[in-house]
Amino acid sequence: MMECSFEMLVRYLDGQLNLDQKLRLFEHLDECETCRDAIYQIARDRDSQFFVYRPYSVEKVLAP
């Protein structure tokens, strides 16, 4: 089993791993809760659709 590697997680998310590296990473993720959580957090933080910024136009409404 490989050691925890933040770089390997990022390379996986960037699509830079070959098949053998992916298989070793998946094997490691089966055993390592820390890396499973880390890859989830990295993927979530990179997801541009997760944070949707909506400009709100706030107008004061006065009672007549």
N, CA, C and O atoms as a Tripos MOL2 file, in Angstrom:
@<TRIPOS>MOLECULE
protein
  256   255    64     0     0
PROTEIN
NO_CHARGES

@<TRIPOS>ATOM
      1 N           0.8460   -1.1770    0.0000 N.3       1 MET1
      2 CA          0.0000    0.0000    0.0000 C.3       1 MET1
      3 C           0.8930    1.2430    0.0000 C.2       1 MET1
      4 O           1.9210    1.2810    0.6750 O.2       1 MET1
      5 N           0.4950    2.2320   -0.7480 N.am      2 MET2
      6 CA          1.2530    3.4810   -0.8180 C.3       2 MET2
      7 C           1.0070    4.3390    0.4130 C.2       2 MET2
      8 O           0.0460    4.1180    1.1510 O.2       2 MET2
      9 N           1.8670    5.3090    0.6310 N.am      3 GLU3
     10 CA          1.6910    6.2560    1.7260 C.3       3 GLU3
     11 C           0.7540    7.3710    1.2880 C.2       3 GLU3
     12 O           0.5030    7.5440    0.0950 O.2       3 GLU3
     13 N           0.2460    8.1150    2.2340 N.am      4 CYS4
     14 CA         -0.6180    9.2480    1.9310 C.3       4 CYS4
     15 C           0.1720   10.2770    1.1200 C.2       4 CYS4
     16 O           1.3080   10.6070    1.4590 O.2       4 CYS4
     17 N          -0.4380   10.7740    0.0520 N.am      5 SER5
     18 CA          0.2380   11.7340   -0.8030 C.3       5 SER5
     19 C          -0.7740   12.7400   -1.3410 C.2       5 SER5
     20 O          -1.6000   12.4220   -2.1970 O.2       5 SER5
     21 N          -0.6880   13.9610   -0.8170 N.am      6 PHE6
     22 CA         -1.5660   15.0210   -1.2870 C.3       6 PHE6
     23 C          -1.3470   15.2740   -2.7710 C.2       6 PHE6
     24 O          -2.2940   15.5180   -3.5190 O.2       6 PHE6
     25 N          -0.0760   15.2120   -3.1900 N.am      7 GLU7
     26 CA          0.2640   15.4300   -4.5930 C.3       7 GLU7
     27 C          -0.4260   14.3970   -5.4910 C.2       7 GLU7
     28 O          -0.9120   14.7370   -6.5700 O.2       7 GLU7
     29 N          -0.4670   13.1450   -5.0490 N.am      8 MET8
     30 CA         -1.0970   12.0920   -5.8420 C.3       8 MET8
     31 C          -2.6070   12.3360   -5.9590 C.2       8 MET8
     32 O          -3.1960   12.0830   -7.0100 O.2       8 MET8
     33 N          -3.2260   12.8200   -4.8960 N.am      9 LEU9
     34 CA         -4.6600   13.1260   -4.9420 C.3       9 LEU9
     35 C          -4.9400   14.2400   -5.9480 C.2       9 LEU9
     36 O          -5.8930   14.1600   -6.7240 O.2       9 LEU9
     37 N          -4.1140   15.2670   -5.9290 N.am     10 VAL10
     38 CA         -4.2930   16.3870   -6.8520 C.3      10 VAL10
     39 C          -4.0450   15.9360   -8.2880 C.2      10 VAL10
     40 O          -4.7770   16.3180   -9.2010 O.2      10 VAL10
     41 N          -3.0110   15.1230   -8.4800 N.am     11 ARG11
     42 CA         -2.7330   14.6160   -9.8290 C.3      11 ARG11
     43 C          -3.8880   13.7550  -10.3400 C.2      11 ARG11
     44 O          -4.1960   13.7880  -11.5310 O.2      11 ARG11
     45 N          -4.5280   12.9880   -9.4610 N.am     12 TYR12
     46 CA         -5.6870   12.1970   -9.8670 C.3      12 TYR12
     47 C          -6.8250   13.1150  -10.3320 C.2      12 TYR12
     48 O          -7.4320   12.8810  -11.3770 O.2      12 TYR12
     49 N          -7.1000   14.1460   -9.5560 N.am     13 LEU13
     50 CA         -8.1830   15.0670   -9.9110 C.3      13 LEU13
     51 C          -7.8660   15.8500  -11.1870 C.2      13 LEU13
     52 O          -8.7750   16.2760  -11.8980 O.2      13 LEU13
     53 N          -6.5820   16.0370  -11.4730 N.am     14 ASP14
     54 CA         -6.1730   16.7270  -12.7060 C.3      14 ASP14
     55 C          -6.1190   15.7810  -13.9000 C.2      14 ASP14
     56 O          -5.8650   16.2230  -15.0210 O.2      14 ASP14
     57 N          -6.3540   14.4890  -13.6800 N.am     15 GLY15
     58 CA         -6.3290   13.5140  -14.7620 C.3      15 GLY15
     59 C          -4.9230   13.1910  -15.2440 C.2      15 GLY15
     60 O          -4.7230   12.8860  -16.4200 O.2      15 GLY15
     61 N          -3.9520   13.2550  -14.3480 N.am     16 GLN16
     62 CA         -2.5570   13.0620  -14.7300 C.3      16 GLN16
     63 C          -1.9970   11.6950  -14.3330 C.2      16 GLN16
     64 O          -0.7910   11.4780  -14.4520 O.2      16 GLN16
     65 N          -2.8270   10.7790  -13.8690 N.am     17 LEU17
     66 CA         -2.3370    9.4650  -13.4550 C.3      17 LEU17
     67 C          -2.6050    8.4330  -14.5330 C.2      17 LEU17
     68 O          -3.6320    8.4670  -15.2110 O.2      17 LEU17
     69 N          -1.6520    7.5040  -14.6810 N.am     18 ASN18
     70 CA         -1.9070    6.3980  -15.5980 C.3      18 ASN18
     71 C          -2.7340    5.3390  -14.8650 C.2      18 ASN18
     72 O          -3.0360    5.4940  -13.6810 O.2      18 ASN18
     73 N          -3.0930    4.2780  -15.5600 N.am     19 LEU19
     74 CA         -3.9870    3.2700  -14.9970 C.3      19 LEU19
     75 C          -3.4050    2.6110  -13.7480 C.2      19 LEU19
     76 O          -4.1200    2.4290  -12.7620 O.2      19 LEU19
     77 N          -2.1260    2.2530  -13.7730 N.am     20 ASP20
     78 CA         -1.5030    1.6080  -12.6150 C.3      20 ASP20
     79 C          -1.5070    2.5250  -11.3970 C.2      20 ASP20
     80 O          -1.7720    2.0780  -10.2810 O.2      20 ASP20
     81 N          -1.2140    3.8000  -11.6070 N.am     21 GLN21
     82 CA         -1.2190    4.7560  -10.4990 C.3      21 GLN21
     83 C          -2.6270    4.9290   -9.9330 C.2      21 GLN21
     84 O          -2.8090    5.0240   -8.7200 O.2      21 GLN21
     85 N          -3.6200    4.9680  -10.8210 N.am     22 LYS22
     86 CA         -5.0070    5.0810  -10.3520 C.3      22 LYS22
     87 C          -5.4000    3.8750   -9.5110 C.2      22 LYS22
     88 O          -6.0330    4.0240   -8.4660 O.2      22 LYS22
     89 N          -5.0280    2.6880   -9.9590 N.am     23 LEU23
     90 CA         -5.3720    1.4790   -9.2140 C.3      23 LEU23
     91 C          -4.7130    1.4590   -7.8440 C.2      23 LEU23
     92 O          -5.3430    1.0710   -6.8600 O.2      23 LEU23
     93 N          -3.4420    1.8750   -7.7700 N.am     24 ARG24
     94 CA         -2.7640    1.9570   -6.4660 C.3      24 ARG24
     95 C          -3.4510    2.9860   -5.5720 C.2      24 ARG24
     96 O          -3.6210    2.7580   -4.3750 O.2      24 ARG24
     97 N          -3.8460    4.1200   -6.1560 N.am     25 LEU25
     98 CA         -4.5270    5.1560   -5.3760 C.3      25 LEU25
     99 C          -5.8690    4.6490   -4.8590 C.2      25 LEU25
    100 O          -6.2020    4.8610   -3.6930 O.2      25 LEU25
    101 N          -6.6430    3.9810   -5.7160 N.am     26 PHE26
    102 CA         -7.9380    3.4620   -5.2830 C.3      26 PHE26
    103 C          -7.7820    2.4250   -4.1710 C.2      26 PHE26
    104 O          -8.5830    2.3770   -3.2370 O.2      26 PHE26
    105 N          -6.7570    1.6080   -4.2810 N.am     27 GLU27
    106 CA         -6.4840    0.6310   -3.2250 C.3      27 GLU27
    107 C          -6.1820    1.3460   -1.9140 C.2      27 GLU27
    108 O          -6.6610    0.9510   -0.8510 O.2      27 GLU27
    109 N          -5.3800    2.4050   -2.0060 N.am     28 HIS28
    110 CA         -5.0540    3.1900   -0.8150 C.3      28 HIS28
    111 C          -6.3080    3.8610   -0.2400 C.2      28 HIS28
    112 O          -6.4950    3.8870    0.9760 O.2      28 HIS28
    113 N          -7.1610    4.3980   -1.1080 N.am     29 LEU29
    114 CA         -8.3670    5.0760   -0.6370 C.3      29 LEU29
    115 C          -9.3200    4.1260    0.0710 C.2      29 LEU29
    116 O         -10.0630    4.5390    0.9600 O.2      29 LEU29
    117 N          -9.3030    2.8550   -0.3170 N.am     30 ASP30
    118 CA        -10.1210    1.8540    0.3750 C.3      30 ASP30
    119 C          -9.7320    1.7180    1.8400 C.2      30 ASP30
    120 O         -10.5720    1.4200    2.6890 O.2      30 ASP30
    121 N          -8.4480    1.9380    2.1320 N.am     31 GLU31
    122 CA         -7.9380    1.7350    3.4810 C.3      31 GLU31
    123 C          -7.7690    3.0250    4.2880 C.2      31 GLU31
    124 O          -7.7040    2.9740    5.5160 O.2      31 GLU31
    125 N          -7.7000    4.1650    3.6270 N.am     32 CYS32
    126 CA         -7.3200    5.4100    4.3060 C.3      32 CYS32
    127 C          -8.4640    6.4200    4.3310 C.2      32 CYS32
    128 O          -8.7820    7.0430    3.3170 O.2      32 CYS32
    129 N          -9.0640    6.5690    5.4800 N.am     33 GLU33
    130 CA        -10.1700    7.5110    5.6370 C.3      33 GLU33
    131 C          -9.7060    8.9620    5.4860 C.2      33 GLU33
    132 O         -10.4530    9.8030    4.9860 O.2      33 GLU33
    133 N          -8.4970    9.2520    5.9070 N.am     34 THR34
    134 CA         -7.9640   10.6110    5.8070 C.3      34 THR34
    135 C          -7.8650   11.0520    4.3500 C.2      34 THR34
    136 O          -8.2510   12.1710    4.0120 O.2      34 THR34
    137 N          -7.3530   10.1860    3.4950 N.am     35 CYS35
    138 CA         -7.2190   10.5350    2.0770 C.3      35 CYS35
    139 C          -8.5760   10.5900    1.3820 C.2      35 CYS35
    140 O          -8.7800   11.4100    0.4870 O.2      35 CYS35
    141 N          -9.5100    9.7200    1.7890 N.am     36 ARG36
    142 CA        -10.8610    9.7990    1.2140 C.3      36 ARG36
    143 C         -11.4890   11.1450    1.5320 C.2      36 ARG36
    144 O         -12.1060   11.7690    0.6690 O.2      36 ARG36
    145 N         -11.3300   11.5890    2.7650 N.am     37 ASP37
    146 CA        -11.8660   12.8900    3.1550 C.3      37 ASP37
    147 C         -11.1430   14.0160    2.4180 C.2      37 ASP37
    148 O         -11.7710   14.9800    1.9820 O.2      37 ASP37
    149 N          -9.8170   13.8910    2.2790 N.am     38 ALA38
    150 CA         -9.0360   14.9300    1.6090 C.3      38 ALA38
    151 C          -9.4370   15.0640    0.1460 C.2      38 ALA38
    152 O          -9.5900   16.1820   -0.3460 O.2      38 ALA38
    153 N          -9.6120   13.9500   -0.5590 N.am     39 ILE39
    154 CA         -9.9640   14.0270   -1.9760 C.3      39 ILE39
    155 C         -11.3690   14.6040   -2.1490 C.2      39 ILE39
    156 O         -11.6410   15.3100   -3.1200 O.2      39 ILE39
    157 N         -12.2540   14.3000   -1.2050 N.am     40 TYR40
    158 CA        -13.5970   14.8930   -1.2400 C.3      40 TYR40
    159 C         -13.5130   16.4080   -1.0540 C.2      40 TYR40
    160 O         -14.1560   17.1640   -1.7810 O.2      40 TYR40
    161 N         -12.7230   16.8400   -0.0850 N.am     41 GLN41
    162 CA        -12.6030   18.2720    0.2000 C.3      41 GLN41
    163 C         -11.9620   19.0190   -0.9740 C.2      41 GLN41
    164 O         -12.4070   20.1090   -1.3340 O.2      41 GLN41
    165 N         -10.9240   18.4380   -1.5660 N.am     42 ILE42
    166 CA        -10.2590   19.0840   -2.7140 C.3      42 ILE42
    167 C         -11.2290   19.1980   -3.8820 C.2      42 ILE42
    168 O         -11.3410   20.2550   -4.5040 O.2      42 ILE42
    169 N         -11.9310   18.1060   -4.1770 N.am     43 ALA43
    170 CA        -12.8760   18.1130   -5.2970 C.3      43 ALA43
    171 C         -13.9850   19.1320   -5.0550 C.2      43 ALA43
    172 O         -14.3840   19.8490   -5.9730 O.2      43 ALA43
    173 N         -14.4830   19.1950   -3.8220 N.am     44 ARG44
    174 CA        -15.5440   20.1490   -3.4910 C.3      44 ARG44
    175 C         -15.0620   21.5840   -3.6410 C.2      44 ARG44
    176 O         -15.7690   22.4310   -4.1870 O.2      44 ARG44
    177 N         -13.8600   21.8500   -3.1550 N.am     45 ASP45
    178 CA        -13.3140   23.2050   -3.2370 C.3      45 ASP45
    179 C         -13.0330   23.6290   -4.6690 C.2      45 ASP45
    180 O         -13.0940   24.8170   -4.9870 O.2      45 ASP45
    181 N         -12.7260   22.6740   -5.5290 N.am     46 ARG46
    182 CA        -12.4510   22.9980   -6.9320 C.3      46 ARG46
    183 C         -13.7150   23.1570   -7.7580 C.2      46 ARG46
    184 O         -13.6650   23.7100   -8.8560 O.2      46 ARG46
    185 N         -14.8310   22.6910   -7.2620 N.am     47 ASP47
    186 CA        -16.0810   22.7180   -8.0260 C.3      47 ASP47
    187 C         -16.6070   24.1430   -8.0950 C.2      47 ASP47
    188 O         -17.0590   24.6950   -7.0920 O.2      47 ASP47
    189 N         -16.5480   24.7300   -9.2680 N.am     48 SER48
    190 CA        -16.9750   26.1170   -9.4320 C.3      48 SER48
    191 C         -18.4790   26.2820   -9.2530 C.2      48 SER48
    192 O         -18.9470   27.3750   -8.9340 O.2      48 SER48
    193 N         -19.2340   25.2160   -9.4530 N.am     49 GLN49
    194 CA        -20.6810   25.3020   -9.3080 C.3      49 GLN49
    195 C         -21.1180   25.1820   -7.8440 C.2      49 GLN49
    196 O         -22.2730   25.4550   -7.5170 O.2      49 GLN49
    197 N         -20.1830   24.7690   -6.9530 N.am     50 PHE50
    198 CA        -20.5350   24.6270   -5.5440 C.3      50 PHE50
    199 C         -20.8440   25.9770   -4.9210 C.2      50 PHE50
    200 O         -21.7780   26.1110   -4.1300 O.2      50 PHE50
    201 N         -20.0490   26.9770   -5.2850 N.am     51 PHE51
    202 CA        -20.2690   28.3190   -4.7700 C.3      51 PHE51
    203 C         -20.8930   29.1560   -5.8730 C.2      51 PHE51
    204 O         -20.2270   29.5130   -6.8440 O.2      51 PHE51
    205 N         -22.1410   29.4580   -5.7250 N.am     52 VAL52
    206 CA        -22.8510   30.2510   -6.7180 C.3      52 VAL52
    207 C         -23.0480   31.6340   -6.1170 C.2      52 VAL52
    208 O         -23.7670   31.8090   -5.1330 O.2      52 VAL52
    209 N         -22.4030   32.5920   -6.7230 N.am     53 TYR53
    210 CA        -22.5200   33.9530   -6.2380 C.3      53 TYR53
    211 C         -23.6420   34.6530   -6.9960 C.2      53 TYR53
    212 O         -23.6260   34.7330   -8.2240 O.2      53 TYR53
    213 N         -24.5940   35.1460   -6.2590 N.am     54 ARG54
    214 CA        -25.7230   35.8340   -6.8710 C.3      54 ARG54
    215 C         -25.7440   37.2670   -6.3670 C.2      54 ARG54
    216 O         -25.8800   37.5090   -5.1670 O.2      54 ARG54
    217 N         -25.6120   38.1940   -7.2660 N.am     55 PRO55
    218 CA        -25.6930   39.5870   -6.8200 C.3      55 PRO55
    219 C         -27.1380   39.9250   -6.4690 C.2      55 PRO55
    220 O         -28.0480   39.7830   -7.2870 O.2      55 PRO55
    221 N         -27.3160   40.3600   -5.2740 N.am     56 TYR56
    222 CA        -28.6640   40.7090   -4.8400 C.3      56 TYR56
    223 C         -28.8270   42.2210   -4.8940 C.2      56 TYR56
    224 O         -27.9890   42.9770   -4.4020 O.2      56 TYR56
    225 N         -29.8900   42.6250   -5.4830 N.am     57 SER57
    226 CA        -30.2090   44.0360   -5.5340 C.3      57 SER57
    227 C         -31.2250   44.3030   -4.4340 C.2      57 SER57
    228 O         -32.3860   43.9030   -4.5160 O.2      57 SER57
    229 N         -30.7660   44.9670   -3.4370 N.am     58 VAL58
    230 CA        -31.6240   45.2200   -2.2770 C.3      58 VAL58
    231 C         -32.1690   46.6350   -2.3680 C.2      58 VAL58
    232 O         -31.4250   47.6130   -2.4420 O.2      58 VAL58
    233 N         -33.4620   46.7080   -2.3590 N.am     59 GLU59
    234 CA        -34.1240   48.0130   -2.3790 C.3      59 GLU59
    235 C         -34.9260   48.1480   -1.0940 C.2      59 GLU59
    236 O         -35.5650   47.1960   -0.6450 O.2      59 GLU59
    237 N         -34.8870   49.3050   -0.5260 N.am     60 LYS60
    238 CA        -35.6800   49.5300    0.6620 C.3      60 LYS60
    239 C         -37.1250   49.7590    0.2580 C.2      60 LYS60
    240 O         -37.4310   50.5760   -0.6100 O.2      60 LYS60
    241 N         -37.9750   49.0370    0.8930 N.am     61 VAL61
    242 CA        -39.4000   49.1830    0.6080 C.3      61 VAL61
    243 C         -40.0080   49.9170    1.8020 C.2      61 VAL61
    244 O         -39.9700   49.4340    2.9340 O.2      61 VAL61
    245 N         -40.5630   51.0830    1.5280 N.am     62 LEU62
    246 CA        -41.1630   51.8740    2.5880 C.3      62 LEU62
    247 C         -42.6750   51.7130    2.5650 C.2      62 LEU62
    248 O         -43.3000   51.7370    1.5060 O.2      62 LEU62
    249 N         -43.2310   51.5530    3.7090 N.am     63 ALA63
    250 CA        -44.6820   51.4460    3.8030 C.3      63 ALA63
    251 C         -45.2920   52.8100    3.4660 C.2      63 ALA63
    252 O         -44.7800   53.8400    3.9040 O.2      63 ALA63
    253 N         -46.3780   52.8260    2.6940 N.am     64 PRO64
    254 CA        -46.9930   54.1120    2.3190 C.3      64 PRO64
    255 C         -47.6580   54.8140    3.4810 C.2      64 PRO64
    256 O         -48.2130   55.9000    3.3110 O.2      64 PRO64
@<TRIPOS>BOND
     1     1     2 1
     2     2     3 1
     3     3     4 2
     4     3     5 am
     5     5     6 1
     6     6     7 1
     7     7     8 2
     8     7     9 am
     9     9    10 1
    10    10    11 1
    11    11    12 2
    12    11    13 am
    13    13    14 1
    14    14    15 1
    15    15    16 2
    16    15    17 am
    17    17    18 1
    18    18    19 1
    19    19    20 2
    20    19    21 am
    21    21    22 1
    22    22    23 1
    23    23    24 2
    24    23    25 am
    25    25    26 1
    26    26    27 1
    27    27    28 2
    28    27    29 am
    29    29    30 1
    30    30    31 1
    31    31    32 2
    32    31    33 am
    33    33    34 1
    34    34    35 1
    35    35    36 2
    36    35    37 am
    37    37    38 1
    38    38    39 1
    39    39    40 2
    40    39    41 am
    41    41    42 1
    42    42    43 1
    43    43    44 2
    44    43    45 am
    45    45    46 1
    46    46    47 1
    47    47    48 2
    48    47    49 am
    49    49    50 1
    50    50    51 1
    51    51    52 2
    52    51    53 am
    53    53    54 1
    54    54    55 1
    55    55    56 2
    56    55    57 am
    57    57    58 1
    58    58    59 1
    59    59    60 2
    60    59    61 am
    61    61    62 1
    62    62    63 1
    63    63    64 2
    64    63    65 am
    65    65    66 1
    66    66    67 1
    67    67    68 2
    68    67    69 am
    69    69    70 1
    70    70    71 1
    71    71    72 2
    72    71    73 am
    73    73    74 1
    74    74    75 1
    75    75    76 2
    76    75    77 am
    77    77    78 1
    78    78    79 1
    79    79    80 2
    80    79    81 am
    81    81    82 1
    82    82    83 1
    83    83    84 2
    84    83    85 am
    85    85    86 1
    86    86    87 1
    87    87    88 2
    88    87    89 am
    89    89    90 1
    90    90    91 1
    91    91    92 2
    92    91    93 am
    93    93    94 1
    94    94    95 1
    95    95    96 2
    96    95    97 am
    97    97    98 1
    98    98    99 1
    99    99   100 2
   100    99   101 am
   101   101   102 1
   102   102   103 1
   103   103   104 2
   104   103   105 am
   105   105   106 1
   106   106   107 1
   107   107   108 2
   108   107   109 am
   109   109   110 1
   110   110   111 1
   111   111   112 2
   112   111   113 am
   113   113   114 1
   114   114   115 1
   115   115   116 2
   116   115   117 am
   117   117   118 1
   118   118   119 1
   119   119   120 2
   120   119   121 am
   121   121   122 1
   122   122   123 1
   123   123   124 2
   124   123   125 am
   125   125   126 1
   126   126   127 1
   127   127   128 2
   128   127   129 am
   129   129   130 1
   130   130   131 1
   131   131   132 2
   132   131   133 am
   133   133   134 1
   134   134   135 1
   135   135   136 2
   136   135   137 am
   137   137   138 1
   138   138   139 1
   139   139   140 2
   140   139   141 am
   141   141   142 1
   142   142   143 1
   143   143   144 2
   144   143   145 am
   145   145   146 1
   146   146   147 1
   147   147   148 2
   148   147   149 am
   149   149   150 1
   150   150   151 1
   151   151   152 2
   152   151   153 am
   153   153   154 1
   154   154   155 1
   155   155   156 2
   156   155   157 am
   157   157   158 1
   158   158   159 1
   159   159   160 2
   160   159   161 am
   161   161   162 1
   162   162   163 1
   163   163   164 2
   164   163   165 am
   165   165   166 1
   166   166   167 1
   167   167   168 2
   168   167   169 am
   169   169   170 1
   170   170   171 1
   171   171   172 2
   172   171   173 am
   173   173   174 1
   174   174   175 1
   175   175   176 2
   176   175   177 am
   177   177   178 1
   178   178   179 1
   179   179   180 2
   180   179   181 am
   181   181   182 1
   182   182   183 1
   183   183   184 2
   184   183   185 am
   185   185   186 1
   186   186   187 1
   187   187   188 2
   188   187   189 am
   189   189   190 1
   190   190   191 1
   191   191   192 2
   192   191   193 am
   193   193   194 1
   194   194   195 1
   195   195   196 2
   196   195   197 am
   197   197   198 1
   198   198   199 1
   199   199   200 2
   200   199   201 am
   201   201   202 1
   202   202   203 1
   203   203   204 2
   204   203   205 am
   205   205   206 1
   206   206   207 1
   207   207   208 2
   208   207   209 am
   209   209   210 1
   210   210   211 1
   211   211   212 2
   212   211   213 am
   213   213   214 1
   214   214   215 1
   215   215   216 2
   216   215   217 am
   217   217   218 1
   218   218   219 1
   219   219   220 2
   220   219   221 am
   221   221   222 1
   222   222   223 1
   223   223   224 2
   224   223   225 am
   225   225   226 1
   226   226   227 1
   227   227   228 2
   228   227   229 am
   229   229   230 1
   230   230   231 1
   231   231   232 2
   232   231   233 am
   233   233   234 1
   234   234   235 1
   235   235   236 2
   236   235   237 am
   237   237   238 1
   238   238   239 1
   239   239   240 2
   240   239   241 am
   241   241   242 1
   242   242   243 1
   243   243   244 2
   244   243   245 am
   245   245   246 1
   246   246   247 1
   247   247   248 2
   248   247   249 am
   249   249   250 1
   250   250   251 1
   251   251   252 2
   252   251   253 am
   253   253   254 1
   254   254   255 1
   255   255   256 2
@<TRIPOS>SUBSTRUCTURE
     1 MET1         2 RESIDUE 1 A MET
     2 MET2         6 RESIDUE 1 A MET
     3 GLU3        10 RESIDUE 1 A GLU
     4 CYS4        14 RESIDUE 1 A CYS
     5 SER5        18 RESIDUE 1 A SER
     6 PHE6        22 RESIDUE 1 A PHE
     7 GLU7        26 RESIDUE 1 A GLU
     8 MET8        30 RESIDUE 1 A MET
     9 LEU9        34 RESIDUE 1 A LEU
    10 VAL10       38 RESIDUE 1 A VAL
    11 ARG11       42 RESIDUE 1 A ARG
    12 TYR12       46 RESIDUE 1 A TYR
    13 LEU13       50 RESIDUE 1 A LEU
    14 ASP14       54 RESIDUE 1 A ASP
    15 GLY15       58 RESIDUE 1 A GLY
    16 GLN16       62 RESIDUE 1 A GLN
    17 LEU17       66 RESIDUE 1 A LEU
    18 ASN18       70 RESIDUE 1 A ASN
    19 LEU19       74 RESIDUE 1 A LEU
    20 ASP20       78 RESIDUE 1 A ASP
    21 GLN21       82 RESIDUE 1 A GLN
    22 LYS22       86 RESIDUE 1 A LYS
    23 LEU23       90 RESIDUE 1 A LEU
    24 ARG24       94 RESIDUE 1 A ARG
    25 LEU25       98 RESIDUE 1 A LEU
    26 PHE26      102 RESIDUE 1 A PHE
    27 GLU27      106 RESIDUE 1 A GLU
    28 HIS28      110 RESIDUE 1 A HIS
    29 LEU29      114 RESIDUE 1 A LEU
    30 ASP30      118 RESIDUE 1 A ASP
    31 GLU31      122 RESIDUE 1 A GLU
    32 CYS32      126 RESIDUE 1 A CYS
    33 GLU33      130 RESIDUE 1 A GLU
    34 THR34      134 RESIDUE 1 A THR
    35 CYS35      138 RESIDUE 1 A CYS
    36 ARG36      142 RESIDUE 1 A ARG
    37 ASP37      146 RESIDUE 1 A ASP
    38 ALA38      150 RESIDUE 1 A ALA
    39 ILE39      154 RESIDUE 1 A ILE
    40 TYR40      158 RESIDUE 1 A TYR
    41 GLN41      162 RESIDUE 1 A GLN
    42 ILE42      166 RESIDUE 1 A ILE
    43 ALA43      170 RESIDUE 1 A ALA
    44 ARG44      174 RESIDUE 1 A ARG
    45 ASP45      178 RESIDUE 1 A ASP
    46 ARG46      182 RESIDUE 1 A ARG
    47 ASP47      186 RESIDUE 1 A ASP
    48 SER48      190 RESIDUE 1 A SER
    49 GLN49      194 RESIDUE 1 A GLN
    50 PHE50      198 RESIDUE 1 A PHE
    51 PHE51      202 RESIDUE 1 A PHE
    52 VAL52      206 RESIDUE 1 A VAL
    53 TYR53      210 RESIDUE 1 A TYR
    54 ARG54      214 RESIDUE 1 A ARG
    55 PRO55      218 RESIDUE 1 A PRO
    56 TYR56      222 RESIDUE 1 A TYR
    57 SER57      226 RESIDUE 1 A SER
    58 VAL58      230 RESIDUE 1 A VAL
    59 GLU59      234 RESIDUE 1 A GLU
    60 LYS60      238 RESIDUE 1 A LYS
    61 VAL61      242 RESIDUE 1 A VAL
    62 LEU62      246 RESIDUE 1 A LEU
    63 ALA63      250 RESIDUE 1 A ALA
    64 PRO64      254 RESIDUE 1 A PRO
